[in-house]
Amino acid sequence: MIKLGDLELQLPKIPTDEEWTNVINELQGLEKEATVVRAKGYTLLAAFNESKATLERIGWLNLWAKTIVALESALSAFKEGLDWTLTRTYTANQISRLT
């Protein structure tokens, strides 16, 4: 039977700072802000230099992946012109926290 410590984690290719800068400079508004957050998320992954699998590393990568998927979903909504809906949903969420 294979032990967890014998497995190696395979991480996705991480864009360079120059690639992020080029992408971010072409955007504006909420889409730009979301892409900046996305770049910061990938920067966290760049600091992940241990490839041996542990339960903690798998858990961290699981949370990281879920966050990136949420950001990708928001970016897709921006590209489809749903930013108005996202803004209203965010505002309603903020108001409900105050009450």
C-alpha angles and dihedrals in degrees: 000000000000117000121224091237090058092061123091124217116232113208127198122254110275118219116239123247089254092053091050092048091052092050095044094048090058093056136072141191123004092346089059092048092050091049091052089054089047090053090051089051091053089047088060089055091049089062090055100098103155113097101183112104119242130162090250094051092047090050092049092048090048091055091044092051093049091051092049091049090053090051092047089052091052091049090051089052091052091051091051092052096252094125091111090058092047092049092050092047091050092048092049090049091052092048092049090054090057094054 
